[in-house]
Amino acid sequence: MATRETLEHVVRTRTLTADAVFGNHVDLRAYPYRLLSILSHRGIGAEQVTRAVAAAEALESLGWELVTVSEFASSRMVYAIMRRR
């Protein structure tokens, strides 16, 4: 995502980038849904998976838990699917 994410954008797409998690750019306390995806699009292969999992781990202290990690070969992006506890 080229622009800085806002809560409204995250709510609309139900997706947050790993960069936004690491930069603490979005306050998820007002996020209305139980499920959220974290997009890792920087790096290649295993590096993207590592970033997605690290971002997921960073959200654990905020009440989120990792459900699964998926890599979509056609888009070359990795998603960590999270669930609010």
C-alpha contacts under 8 A as a table, 3 or more apart, distances in Angstrom:
res1	aa1	res2	aa2	distance
1	M	4	R	7.54
1	M	5	E	7.86
1	M	17	T	7.41
4	R	20	A	7.79
4	R	25	H	7.81
5	E	9	H	6.15
5	E	10	V	6.87
5	E	16	L	7.51
5	E	20	A	7.05
5	E	25	H	7.13
5	E	26	V	7.01
6	T	9	H	5.17
6	T	10	V	6.33
6	T	25	H	7.74
6	T	26	V	6.22
7	L	10	V	5.02
7	L	11	V	6.06
7	L	26	V	5.95
7	L	27	D	7.03
7	L	28	L	7.26
7	L	30	A	7.98
7	L	31	Y	7.21
8	E	11	V	5.11
8	E	12	R	6.16
9	H	12	R	5.12
9	H	13	T	6.14
9	H	14	R	7.92
10	V	13	T	5.26
10	V	14	R	5.08
10	V	15	T	5.33
10	V	16	L	5.80
11	V	14	R	5.04
11	V	15	T	7.54
11	V	31	Y	6.43
11	V	32	P	7.37
11	V	33	Y	7.84
14	R	35	L	7.56
14	R	36	L	5.34
14	R	37	S	6.26
15	T	36	L	5.92
15	T	37	S	4.69
15	T	38	I	5.66
15	T	39	L	6.65
16	L	20	A	6.62
16	L	21	V	7.38
16	L	36	L	7.53
16	L	37	S	6.28
16	L	38	I	4.87
16	L	39	L	6.04
17	T	20	A	5.24
17	T	21	V	6.60
17	T	38	I	5.27
17	T	39	L	4.52
17	T	40	S	6.07
17	T	41	H	7.89
18	A	21	V	5.03
18	A	22	F	6.23
18	A	38	I	5.93
18	A	39	L	5.82
18	A	40	S	5.42
18	A	51	R	6.64
18	A	52	A	6.15
18	A	55	A	5.45
19	D	22	F	5.16
19	D	23	G	5.99
19	D	40	S	7.82
20	A	23	G	5.03
20	A	24	N	5.77
20	A	25	H	5.04
20	A	26	V	6.66
21	V	24	N	5.05
21	V	25	H	6.59
21	V	26	V	7.32
21	V	55	A	6.02
21	V	58	A	7.45
21	V	59	L	7.70
22	F	25	H	7.93
22	F	55	A	6.68
22	F	58	A	7.80
24	N	27	D	7.44
27	D	30	A	7.07
27	D	31	Y	7.99
28	L	31	Y	4.97
33	Y	36	L	7.40
34	R	83	R	5.64
34	R	84	R	5.08
35	L	81	I	7.17
35	L	82	M	5.65
35	L	83	R	4.65
35	L	84	R	6.40
36	L	81	I	5.95
36	L	82	M	5.12
36	L	83	R	6.47
37	S	79	Y	6.08
37	S	80	A	5.56
37	S	81	I	4.48
37	S	82	M	5.91
38	I	52	A	6.54
38	I	55	A	7.44
38	I	56	A	7.32
38	I	79	Y	5.34
38	I	80	A	5.00
38	I	81	I	6.40
38	I	82	M	7.55
39	L	52	A	6.72
39	L	77	M	7.00
39	L	78	V	5.93
39	L	79	Y	4.71
39	L	80	A	6.72
40	S	48	Q	5.51
40	S	49	V	7.26
40	S	51	R	6.25
40	S	52	A	5.29
40	S	77	M	6.09
40	S	78	V	5.15
40	S	79	Y	6.16
41	H	48	Q	6.39
41	H	76	R	7.44
41	H	77	M	5.13
41	H	78	V	6.60
42	R	47	E	7.92
42	R	48	Q	6.18
43	G	47	E	5.61
43	G	48	Q	5.57
44	I	47	E	5.55
44	I	48	Q	5.71
44	I	76	R	7.96
45	G	48	Q	5.61
45	G	49	V	6.81
46	A	49	V	5.04
46	A	50	T	6.11
47	E	50	T	5.02
47	E	51	R	6.23
48	Q	51	R	5.12
48	Q	52	A	6.19
48	Q	77	M	7.40
48	Q	78	V	6.17
49	V	52	A	5.11
49	V	53	V	6.14
49	V	69	V	7.70
49	V	71	E	7.79
49	V	78	V	6.17
50	T	53	V	5.24
50	T	54	A	6.00
51	R	54	A	5.05
51	R	55	A	6.05
52	A	55	A	5.19
52	A	56	A	6.17
52	A	69	V	7.72
52	A	78	V	6.78
52	A	79	Y	6.49
52	A	80	A	5.66
53	V	56	A	4.95
53	V	57	E	6.11
53	V	69	V	7.65
53	V	80	A	6.69
54	A	57	E	5.02
54	A	58	A	6.22
55	A	58	A	4.99
55	A	59	L	6.53
56	A	59	L	5.26
56	A	60	E	6.61
56	A	64	W	7.83
56	A	65	E	7.33
56	A	66	L	6.20
56	A	80	A	6.67
56	A	82	M	7.17
57	E	60	E	5.20
57	E	61	S	7.84
57	E	65	E	7.93
57	E	66	L	7.72
58	A	61	S	6.60
58	A	62	L	7.99
59	L	62	L	5.20
59	L	63	G	6.86
59	L	64	W	5.62
59	L	65	E	7.52
60	E	63	G	5.41
60	E	64	W	4.76
60	E	65	E	5.65
60	E	66	L	7.95
61	S	64	W	7.18
63	G	84	R	5.85
63	G	85	R	5.51
64	W	82	M	6.18
64	W	83	R	5.50
64	W	84	R	4.38
64	W	85	R	5.66
65	E	82	M	5.47
65	E	83	R	5.30
65	E	84	R	6.30
65	E	85	R	6.64
66	L	69	V	7.94
66	L	80	A	6.92
66	L	81	I	6.10
66	L	82	M	4.63
66	L	83	R	6.45
67	V	80	A	7.50
67	V	81	I	5.45
67	V	82	M	5.39
67	V	83	R	6.48
68	T	80	A	5.91
68	T	81	I	5.35
68	T	82	M	7.39
69	V	78	V	7.11
69	V	79	Y	5.65
69	V	80	A	4.36
69	V	81	I	6.13
70	S	78	V	5.69
70	S	79	Y	5.27
70	S	80	A	6.47
70	S	81	I	7.94
71	E	76	R	7.08
71	E	77	M	5.95
71	E	78	V	4.34
71	E	79	Y	6.36
72	F	75	S	5.63
72	F	76	R	5.66
72	F	77	M	5.66
72	F	78	V	6.29
73	A	76	R	4.80
73	A	77	M	7.10
